[in-house]
Amino acid sequence: MDPIRNPYAPGAGQRPPELAGRDEQLDAFDIVLERVPRGRPERSIVLTGLRGVGKTVLLNALRSAAVRAGWGTGKLEARPEQSLRRPLASALHQAVRELGQAGGGHEHVLGVVKSFAQKDSASTKVRDRWNPGIAAPAVPGRADSGDIEIDLVELLTDVGGYAADTGRGIAVFIDEMQDLGPDDVSALCAACHELSQSRLPVIIVGAGLPHLPAVLSASKSYSERLFRYSRIDRLDRSAADAALVVPAEEEGAAYAPEALTAMYAATGGYPYFLQAYGKAVWDKATGTVITAEDVAVAAPEAESELAVGFFGSRYERATPGEREYLKAMAEVGAGLAARDPGGAPDLVPEAVPTAEVARVLGKKPQSLSPARDALLKKGLIFSGERGQIAFTVPHFGKYLRDHT
């Protein structure tokens, strides 16, 4: 079919034409947006899931809902070894500007944001200090102690007070939240704790890998009660069908039932894979009704695209020793899947024992700690519990067995 009319969007963070299977999260957030400005108690939100399940897309959709509700919003992406001050100050600067000057103390709260931003411990020299681009003068003695926990509590308290004066709320969206440093995680939890007690209209919406709840819990024991956790998983069959069918119908095309079955078998219902296969199948289809044969013809192209852009790029980031560790994980996972009569043969279990990986490699678990720790820092694997590890990318084990 005409590639110009191809509706599918297999890009990182790109919203698909049909955001299927996320109504529960969207509806729940709409309620939060109505309750918080009225002083009703609500928790901040954390979305967790593997890569490719659409966390960033959903995060952006929630932000759009907040904008439509008249909230001030800001977004940042956490990065390893980066302080929270600069990106958070930029996000809050934008959020305050979106609220406008309806409330009192507009210049004061911008001055507090500026004080918080300029107290960056990483920039001790005057010439290296960051200018956040805020016209208001910094407010001395507020959010500028240098202790990130004290400063963040003061900052969000002042921002929340300003939002309350406007009768609306402020939402800060944090992607890749598991990459925040330990001090920043602790400060964020403490600030959310303070906000929940004072019922100020500020919420944090974070998204990260499946071990994010463990990261938060390790920082503050009460974090389990601070956030509403929502696991974002692959789509069920009906939602996956909708993600493919609705965009096609809008372009005058359709899927044969057998084609949808083949697509679900190939993608496992993962949103990114659905978009990648959908795009390849559309370009290869010869008629307006997509058939199972079209899927079979296009599958090699989709798999090649995923092998290079989704799997291969991550595999290339690993050192030779780390790659051996990854391949051993894939081997162990395949063995566990083969022993599970109810499991799908092409889906590696979520976690494998580190001791089994060491056994496959013929080494002691302690000697493999450097490789494992490096892979954890690179975001290629995660540990949900002690002695267990898993790939952050779905189907990565299958890729390793088939292509390496």
SEZAKE-915338 format. One record per residue (C-alpha): x, z, y; residue number from 1. Coordinates in Angstrom, 3 decimals. Last residue first. Layout:
<recs>
+----------+----------+----------+-----+
|        x |        z |        y | num |
+----------+----------+----------+-----+
|        X |        Z |        Y | NUM |
...
+----------+----------+----------+-----+
</recs>
This chain:
<recs>
+----------+----------+----------+-----+
|        x |        z |        y | num |
+----------+----------+----------+-----+
|   24.843 |   18.137 |  -13.560 | 404 |
|   21.675 |   16.054 |  -13.220 | 403 |
|   19.157 |   17.039 |  -15.899 | 402 |
|   20.044 |   20.676 |  -16.585 | 401 |
|   20.728 |   21.441 |  -12.920 | 400 |
|   17.509 |   19.761 |  -11.794 | 399 |
|   15.512 |   21.702 |  -14.367 | 398 |
|   17.000 |   24.961 |  -13.126 | 397 |
|   16.181 |   24.033 |   -9.543 | 396 |
|   12.527 |   23.505 |  -10.465 | 395 |
|   11.464 |   25.871 |   -7.655 | 394 |
|   14.154 |   26.768 |   -5.094 | 393 |
|   15.055 |   30.427 |   -4.457 | 392 |
|   16.537 |   30.586 |   -7.935 | 391 |
|   16.257 |   33.898 |   -9.744 | 390 |
|   18.244 |   37.054 |  -10.425 | 389 |
|   17.599 |   40.242 |  -12.394 | 388 |
|   19.859 |   43.269 |  -12.983 | 387 |
|   18.310 |   45.336 |  -10.210 | 386 |
|   15.079 |   43.909 |   -8.889 | 385 |
|   13.933 |   40.954 |   -6.791 | 384 |
|   17.382 |   39.428 |   -6.679 | 383 |
|   17.690 |   36.125 |   -4.885 | 382 |
|   19.394 |   32.791 |   -5.478 | 381 |
|   20.428 |   29.832 |   -3.328 | 380 |
|   20.164 |   31.726 |   -0.035 | 379 |
|   23.836 |   31.287 |    0.847 | 378 |
|   24.273 |   35.063 |    0.978 | 377 |
|   22.829 |   35.434 |   -2.521 | 376 |
|   25.075 |   32.657 |   -3.811 | 375 |
|   28.117 |   34.459 |   -2.379 | 374 |
|   27.038 |   37.738 |   -3.969 | 373 |
|   26.663 |   36.085 |   -7.384 | 372 |
|   30.053 |   34.407 |   -7.168 | 371 |
|   31.765 |   37.635 |   -6.085 | 370 |
|   29.897 |   39.714 |   -8.726 | 369 |
|   30.972 |   37.533 |  -11.649 | 368 |
|   33.855 |   39.787 |  -12.705 | 367 |
|   31.487 |   42.753 |  -12.866 | 366 |
|   29.175 |   40.960 |  -15.321 | 365 |
|   32.029 |   40.544 |  -17.838 | 364 |
|   32.737 |   36.982 |  -18.845 | 363 |
|   31.806 |   34.560 |  -21.619 | 362 |
|   29.842 |   32.297 |  -19.286 | 361 |
|   26.735 |   32.539 |  -21.467 | 360 |
|   27.207 |   36.306 |  -21.780 | 359 |
|   27.570 |   36.698 |  -18.016 | 358 |
|   24.296 |   34.875 |  -17.473 | 357 |
|   22.658 |   37.117 |  -20.062 | 356 |
|   23.885 |   40.251 |  -18.254 | 355 |
|   22.508 |   38.922 |  -14.980 | 354 |
|   19.040 |   38.909 |  -16.552 | 353 |
|   16.858 |   35.921 |  -15.619 | 352 |
|   14.086 |   35.758 |  -13.031 | 351 |
|   11.176 |   33.505 |  -12.082 | 350 |
|   10.980 |   31.808 |  -15.434 | 349 |
|   12.233 |   28.179 |  -15.448 | 348 |
|    9.445 |   25.641 |  -15.319 | 347 |
|    9.973 |   22.480 |  -17.355 | 346 |
|    8.875 |   23.929 |  -20.698 | 345 |
|    5.631 |   25.404 |  -19.325 | 344 |
|    5.128 |   28.896 |  -20.686 | 343 |
|    2.592 |   30.062 |  -23.244 | 342 |
|    4.940 |   29.887 |  -26.227 | 341 |
|    7.646 |   31.820 |  -24.348 | 340 |
|   10.830 |   31.520 |  -26.426 | 339 |
|   11.556 |   28.077 |  -24.984 | 338 |
|   11.101 |   29.442 |  -21.453 | 337 |
|   13.660 |   32.181 |  -22.091 | 336 |
|   16.164 |   29.646 |  -23.380 | 335 |
|   15.591 |   27.374 |  -20.415 | 334 |
|   16.159 |   30.294 |  -18.059 | 333 |
|   19.454 |   31.185 |  -19.736 | 332 |
|   20.664 |   27.603 |  -19.397 | 331 |
|   19.563 |   27.376 |  -15.762 | 330 |
|   21.320 |   30.645 |  -14.938 | 329 |
|   24.464 |   29.312 |  -16.613 | 328 |
|   24.223 |   26.220 |  -14.434 | 327 |
|   24.009 |   28.377 |  -11.308 | 326 |
|   27.046 |   30.446 |  -12.346 | 325 |
|   29.045 |   27.310 |  -13.041 | 324 |
|   28.040 |   26.051 |   -9.611 | 323 |
|   29.320 |   29.263 |   -8.037 | 322 |
|   32.732 |   28.703 |   -9.597 | 321 |
|   32.853 |   25.133 |   -8.344 | 320 |
|   31.826 |   26.264 |   -4.831 | 319 |
|   28.193 |   26.009 |   -3.777 | 318 |
|   26.967 |   24.106 |   -0.735 | 317 |
|   26.774 |   20.894 |   -2.769 | 316 |
|   24.023 |   22.399 |   -4.931 | 315 |
|   21.865 |   22.976 |   -1.861 | 314 |
|   22.145 |   19.400 |   -0.645 | 313 |
|   21.558 |   18.181 |   -4.186 | 312 |
|   18.250 |   19.980 |   -4.680 | 311 |
|   16.133 |   19.011 |   -1.692 | 310 |
|   17.656 |   15.925 |   -0.089 | 309 |
|   19.547 |   14.249 |   -2.921 | 308 |
|   17.670 |   15.238 |   -6.069 | 307 |
|   14.366 |   15.303 |   -4.181 | 306 |
|   14.769 |   11.680 |   -3.079 | 305 |
|   15.858 |   10.635 |   -6.563 | 304 |
|   12.883 |   12.417 |   -8.118 | 303 |
|   10.514 |   10.654 |   -5.741 | 302 |
|   12.091 |    7.265 |   -6.519 | 301 |
|   12.002 |    7.936 |  -10.261 | 300 |
|    8.321 |    9.010 |  -10.051 | 299 |
|    7.097 |    5.861 |   -8.294 | 298 |
|    6.510 |    3.751 |  -11.406 | 297 |
|    4.993 |    6.643 |  -13.378 | 296 |
|    2.697 |    7.568 |  -10.483 | 295 |
|    1.539 |    3.969 |  -10.103 | 294 |
|    0.814 |    3.904 |  -13.840 | 293 |
|   -1.315 |    7.037 |  -13.458 | 292 |
|   -3.412 |    5.095 |  -10.975 | 291 |
|   -3.819 |    5.031 |   -7.193 | 290 |
|   -7.012 |    3.230 |   -6.166 | 289 |
|   -6.334 |    1.175 |   -3.011 | 288 |
|   -4.150 |   -1.218 |   -4.966 | 287 |
|   -0.465 |   -1.959 |   -5.576 | 286 |
|    0.840 |    1.589 |   -5.324 | 285 |
|    4.609 |    1.837 |   -4.700 | 284 |
|    4.498 |    3.110 |   -1.089 | 283 |
|    1.647 |    5.517 |   -1.841 | 282 |
|    3.439 |    6.859 |   -4.925 | 281 |
|    6.605 |    7.633 |   -2.968 | 280 |
|    4.742 |    9.422 |   -0.158 | 279 |
|    2.569 |   11.427 |   -2.537 | 278 |
|    5.587 |   12.373 |   -4.645 | 277 |
|    7.372 |   13.868 |   -1.639 | 276 |
|    4.206 |   15.462 |   -0.253 | 275 |
|    3.293 |   17.028 |   -3.590 | 274 |
|    6.878 |   18.188 |   -4.058 | 273 |
|    6.775 |   20.057 |   -0.745 | 272 |
|    3.435 |   21.664 |   -1.627 | 271 |
|    4.455 |   22.923 |   -5.097 | 270 |
|    1.593 |   22.188 |   -7.512 | 269 |
|    3.897 |   21.803 |  -10.527 | 268 |
|    5.021 |   18.517 |   -9.010 | 267 |
|    5.199 |   16.221 |  -12.038 | 266 |
|    2.315 |   17.733 |  -14.013 | 265 |
|    0.179 |   17.888 |  -10.877 | 264 |
|    0.861 |   14.233 |  -10.106 | 263 |
|    0.068 |   13.142 |  -13.659 | 262 |
|   -3.276 |   14.941 |  -13.597 | 261 |
|   -4.052 |   13.402 |  -10.205 | 260 |
|   -3.236 |    9.939 |  -11.565 | 259 |
|   -5.493 |   10.471 |  -14.576 | 258 |
|   -8.408 |   11.288 |  -12.264 | 257 |
|   -7.887 |    7.994 |  -10.365 | 256 |
|   -6.812 |    8.600 |   -6.794 | 255 |
|   -8.396 |    7.071 |   -3.689 | 254 |
|   -7.621 |    4.975 |   -0.624 | 253 |
|   -9.458 |    4.243 |    2.648 | 252 |
|   -6.885 |    5.887 |    4.940 | 251 |
|   -8.944 |    9.052 |    5.416 | 250 |
|   -9.501 |    9.027 |    1.660 | 249 |
|   -5.754 |    9.209 |    1.076 | 248 |
|   -5.338 |   12.210 |    3.359 | 247 |
|   -8.131 |   14.085 |    1.507 | 246 |
|   -6.979 |   13.146 |   -1.998 | 245 |
|   -3.414 |   14.437 |   -2.067 | 244 |
|   -3.712 |   17.919 |   -0.584 | 243 |
|   -7.187 |   18.166 |   -2.132 | 242 |
|   -5.782 |   17.585 |   -5.623 | 241 |
|   -3.208 |   20.326 |   -5.058 | 240 |
|   -5.967 |   22.695 |   -3.919 | 239 |
|   -8.036 |   21.983 |   -7.048 | 238 |
|   -5.073 |   22.314 |   -9.406 | 237 |
|   -3.720 |   25.576 |   -8.030 | 236 |
|   -1.175 |   25.447 |   -5.251 | 235 |
|    2.293 |   26.924 |   -5.514 | 234 |
|    2.782 |   30.418 |   -4.167 | 233 |
|    2.639 |   32.228 |   -0.854 | 232 |
|    2.761 |   35.978 |   -1.449 | 231 |
|    1.055 |   37.937 |    1.303 | 230 |
|    2.380 |   41.331 |    2.340 | 229 |
|    0.517 |   43.352 |    4.962 | 228 |
|    3.210 |   45.292 |    6.709 | 227 |
|    3.821 |   48.857 |    7.837 | 226 |
|    2.797 |   50.610 |    4.624 | 225 |
|    5.612 |   49.242 |    2.474 | 224 |
|    7.910 |   49.734 |    5.479 | 223 |
|    7.609 |   53.523 |    5.095 | 222 |
|   10.871 |   53.847 |    3.175 | 221 |
|   12.768 |   52.098 |    5.949 | 220 |
|   15.731 |   49.772 |    5.395 | 219 |
|   15.602 |   49.438 |    1.608 | 218 |
|   11.871 |   48.780 |    1.866 | 217 |
|   12.414 |   45.920 |    4.293 | 216 |
|   14.973 |   44.199 |    2.073 | 215 |
|   12.793 |   44.812 |   -1.000 | 214 |
|    9.814 |   43.200 |    0.770 | 213 |
|   12.059 |   40.197 |    1.620 | 212 |
|   12.990 |   39.585 |   -2.038 | 211 |
|   10.505 |   36.715 |   -2.384 | 210 |
|   12.095 |   34.637 |    0.398 | 209 |
|   10.974 |   34.876 |    3.975 | 208 |
|    8.192 |   34.729 |    6.549 | 207 |
|    7.455 |   37.215 |    9.308 | 206 |
|    4.471 |   37.804 |   11.554 | 205 |
|    5.114 |   40.650 |   13.983 | 204 |
|    2.213 |   42.113 |   15.911 | 203 |
|    1.700 |   43.339 |   19.470 | 202 |
|   -1.616 |   44.638 |   20.823 | 201 |
|   -0.609 |   48.320 |   21.255 | 200 |
|   -2.189 |   50.600 |   18.701 | 199 |
|    0.091 |   53.511 |   19.689 | 198 |
|    0.746 |   54.448 |   16.064 | 197 |
|    0.971 |   50.859 |   14.845 | 196 |
|    3.306 |   49.959 |   17.708 | 195 |
|    5.663 |   52.822 |   16.898 | 194 |
|    5.879 |   51.828 |   13.239 | 193 |
|    6.404 |   48.191 |   14.218 | 192 |
|    9.310 |   49.291 |   16.417 | 191 |
|   10.865 |   51.345 |   13.617 | 190 |
|   10.528 |   48.434 |   11.189 | 189 |
|   12.148 |   46.068 |   13.674 | 188 |
|   14.998 |   48.480 |   14.316 | 187 |
|   15.721 |   48.871 |   10.600 | 186 |
|   15.670 |   45.117 |   10.085 | 185 |
|   17.980 |   44.637 |   13.082 | 184 |
|   20.457 |   47.199 |   11.771 | 183 |
|   20.467 |   45.603 |    8.304 | 182 |
|   21.031 |   42.075 |    9.658 | 181 |
|   18.159 |   39.599 |    9.631 | 180 |
|   18.484 |   36.868 |    6.991 | 179 |
|   15.422 |   38.028 |    5.025 | 178 |
|   13.271 |   36.999 |    8.000 | 177 |
|   13.808 |   33.302 |    7.356 | 176 |
|   11.103 |   32.641 |    9.992 | 175 |
|   10.056 |   35.246 |   12.545 | 174 |
|    6.783 |   34.833 |   14.471 | 173 |
|    6.181 |   37.177 |   17.401 | 172 |
|    2.533 |   37.777 |   18.334 | 171 |
|    1.333 |   39.074 |   21.684 | 170 |
|   -2.200 |   40.240 |   22.404 | 169 |
|   -5.064 |   39.930 |   24.858 | 168 |
|   -6.871 |   42.144 |   27.335 | 167 |
|   -4.313 |   41.365 |   30.054 | 166 |
|   -3.482 |   45.046 |   30.535 | 165 |
|   -3.053 |   45.401 |   26.760 | 164 |
|   -0.472 |   42.603 |   26.807 | 163 |
|    1.494 |   44.491 |   29.477 | 162 |
|    1.435 |   47.666 |   27.423 | 161 |
|    2.573 |   45.733 |   24.372 | 160 |
|    5.522 |   44.266 |   26.262 | 159 |
|    6.507 |   47.746 |   27.424 | 158 |
|    6.228 |   49.192 |   23.915 | 157 |
|    7.953 |   46.141 |   22.440 | 156 |
|   10.989 |   46.662 |   24.685 | 155 |
|   11.180 |   50.437 |   24.318 | 154 |
|   11.053 |   50.241 |   20.514 | 153 |
|   13.572 |   47.409 |   20.533 | 152 |
|   15.986 |   49.324 |   22.742 | 151 |
|   15.969 |   52.489 |   20.643 | 150 |
|   16.513 |   50.559 |   17.421 | 149 |
|   19.096 |   48.177 |   18.908 | 148 |
|   21.247 |   50.968 |   20.298 | 147 |
|   22.997 |   49.335 |   23.263 | 146 |
|   21.082 |   51.513 |   25.733 | 145 |
|   19.523 |   48.504 |   27.463 | 144 |
|   15.836 |   48.674 |   26.564 | 143 |
|   15.098 |   50.353 |   29.934 | 142 |
|   17.729 |   52.142 |   31.979 | 141 |
|   18.219 |   49.356 |   34.499 | 140 |
|   15.377 |   46.848 |   34.839 | 139 |
|   16.879 |   43.355 |   35.051 | 138 |
|   15.817 |   41.304 |   38.071 | 137 |
|   13.054 |   38.717 |   37.537 | 136 |
|   14.146 |   35.070 |   37.384 | 135 |
|   14.572 |   35.039 |   33.614 | 134 |
|   16.929 |   32.322 |   32.358 | 133 |
|   18.254 |   34.364 |   29.447 | 132 |
|   21.807 |   34.431 |   30.834 | 131 |
|   24.153 |   35.250 |   27.984 | 130 |
|   27.258 |   37.258 |   28.584 | 129 |
|   30.477 |   35.489 |   27.674 | 128 |
|   31.980 |   35.477 |   31.191 | 127 |
|   31.290 |   39.205 |   31.564 | 126 |
|   33.130 |   40.079 |   28.375 | 125 |
|   31.426 |   42.382 |   25.865 | 124 |
|   29.283 |   39.664 |   24.306 | 123 |
|   28.650 |   40.724 |   20.702 | 122 |
|   27.056 |   43.964 |   21.888 | 121 |
|   24.300 |   41.982 |   23.561 | 120 |
|   22.809 |   44.117 |   26.307 | 119 |
|   21.843 |   41.042 |   28.321 | 118 |
|   18.797 |   40.339 |   26.214 | 117 |
|   17.305 |   43.838 |   26.443 | 116 |
|   17.788 |   43.967 |   30.201 | 115 |
|   16.156 |   40.549 |   30.545 | 114 |
|   13.161 |   41.594 |   28.458 | 113 |
|   12.869 |   44.699 |   30.635 | 112 |
|   12.936 |   42.531 |   33.770 | 111 |
|   10.194 |   40.323 |   32.318 | 110 |
|    8.146 |   43.484 |   31.796 | 109 |
|    8.659 |   44.530 |   35.410 | 108 |
|    7.821 |   41.101 |   36.843 | 107 |
|    4.466 |   41.050 |   35.067 | 106 |
|    3.692 |   44.665 |   35.926 | 105 |
|   -0.066 |   44.273 |   36.227 | 104 |
|   -1.986 |   41.932 |   33.976 | 103 |
|   -3.275 |   38.413 |   34.597 | 102 |
|    0.205 |   37.112 |   35.409 | 101 |
|    0.483 |   34.547 |   32.636 | 100 |
|   -0.070 |   35.345 |   28.967 |  99 |
|    1.984 |   32.284 |   28.045 |  98 |
|    4.846 |   33.554 |   30.210 |  97 |
|    4.869 |   36.841 |   28.301 |  96 |
|    5.076 |   34.980 |   24.983 |  95 |
|    7.858 |   32.688 |   26.198 |  94 |
|    9.976 |   35.619 |   27.323 |  93 |
|    9.147 |   37.363 |   24.051 |  92 |
|   10.576 |   34.484 |   22.009 |  91 |
|   13.671 |   34.179 |   24.219 |  90 |
|   14.304 |   37.934 |   23.979 |  89 |
|   13.875 |   37.761 |   20.204 |  88 |
|   16.385 |   34.908 |   19.919 |  87 |
|   18.964 |   36.731 |   22.050 |  86 |
|   18.621 |   40.271 |   20.724 |  85 |
|   18.352 |   39.689 |   16.963 |  84 |
|   22.097 |   39.405 |   16.481 |  83 |
|   23.367 |   36.549 |   14.331 |  82 |
|   25.506 |   37.135 |   11.217 |  81 |
|   22.964 |   35.425 |    8.980 |  80 |
|   20.258 |   33.519 |   10.846 |  79 |
|   16.737 |   34.521 |   11.792 |  78 |
|   14.455 |   31.771 |   13.052 |  77 |
|   12.494 |   32.556 |   16.181 |  76 |
|    8.946 |   32.160 |   17.436 |  75 |
|    7.038 |   33.289 |   20.501 |  74 |
|    3.361 |   33.784 |   21.197 |  73 |
|    1.087 |   35.012 |   23.975 |  72 |
|   -2.490 |   35.196 |   22.745 |  71 |
|   -5.370 |   33.086 |   24.035 |  70 |
|   -7.173 |   32.748 |   20.703 |  69 |
|   -6.084 |   29.102 |   20.487 |  68 |
|   -2.477 |   30.234 |   20.838 |  67 |
|   -2.936 |   32.743 |   18.007 |  66 |
|   -4.383 |   30.045 |   15.739 |  65 |
|   -1.423 |   27.794 |   16.542 |  64 |
|    0.917 |   30.642 |   15.561 |  63 |
|   -0.885 |   30.992 |   12.256 |  62 |
|   -0.431 |   27.273 |   11.602 |  61 |
|    3.265 |   27.535 |   12.452 |  60 |
|    3.725 |   30.348 |    9.934 |  59 |
|    1.766 |   28.326 |    7.374 |  58 |
|    4.114 |   25.366 |    7.781 |  57 |
|    7.123 |   27.685 |    7.624 |  56 |
|    5.877 |   29.270 |    4.402 |  55 |
|    5.012 |   25.922 |    2.792 |  54 |
|    5.818 |   26.445 |   -0.891 |  53 |
|    9.077 |   24.479 |   -0.714 |  52 |
|   11.425 |   27.441 |   -0.750 |  51 |
|   10.115 |   30.325 |   -2.799 |  50 |
|    7.613 |   32.792 |   -1.405 |  49 |
|    6.948 |   35.600 |    1.029 |  48 |
|    4.669 |   35.962 |    4.047 |  47 |
|    4.913 |   39.243 |    5.977 |  46 |
|    2.203 |   40.433 |    8.356 |  45 |
|    2.024 |   43.210 |   10.942 |  44 |
|   -0.557 |   45.866 |   10.249 |  43 |
|   -3.890 |   46.328 |   11.946 |  42 |
|   -5.637 |   49.265 |   13.586 |  41 |
|   -8.421 |   48.324 |   16.031 |  40 |
|   -7.500 |   48.510 |   19.701 |  39 |
|   -9.840 |   45.711 |   20.729 |  38 |
|   -6.920 |   43.332 |   21.311 |  37 |
|   -5.930 |   43.888 |   17.628 |  36 |
|   -9.290 |   43.221 |   16.012 |  35 |
|   -9.974 |   39.621 |   17.045 |  34 |
|   -6.548 |   38.194 |   16.230 |  33 |
|   -6.468 |   40.206 |   13.008 |  32 |
|   -9.767 |   38.627 |   11.916 |  31 |
|   -8.364 |   35.143 |   12.534 |  30 |
|   -5.344 |   36.171 |   10.462 |  29 |
|   -7.509 |   36.902 |    7.426 |  28 |
|   -9.160 |   33.487 |    7.712 |  27 |
|   -5.819 |   31.686 |    7.884 |  26 |
|   -4.365 |   33.604 |    4.932 |  25 |
|   -7.395 |   32.987 |    2.704 |  24 |
|   -7.701 |   29.360 |    3.810 |  23 |
|   -4.190 |   28.533 |    2.589 |  22 |
|   -4.973 |   26.319 |   -0.422 |  21 |
|   -4.808 |   22.984 |    1.340 |  20 |
|   -3.194 |   22.181 |    4.662 |  19 |
|   -4.250 |   18.510 |    4.644 |  18 |
|   -2.139 |   16.114 |    6.720 |  17 |
|    0.931 |   18.142 |    5.813 |  16 |
|    2.558 |   20.218 |    8.563 |  15 |
|    6.262 |   19.481 |    8.785 |  14 |
|    8.432 |   22.535 |    8.080 |  13 |
|   11.069 |   20.510 |    6.260 |  12 |
|    9.697 |   17.007 |    5.846 |  11 |
|    7.680 |   15.478 |    3.032 |  10 |
|    4.799 |   14.286 |    5.258 |   9 |
|    2.165 |   12.149 |    3.534 |   8 |
|   -0.165 |    9.817 |    5.427 |   7 |
|    1.363 |    6.416 |    4.554 |   6 |
|   -0.297 |    4.027 |    7.016 |   5 |
|    2.999 |    2.343 |    7.928 |   4 |
|    3.868 |    2.151 |    4.233 |   3 |
|    0.946 |   -0.296 |    3.651 |   2 |
|    0.000 |    0.000 |    0.000 |   1 |
+----------+----------+----------+-----+
</recs>
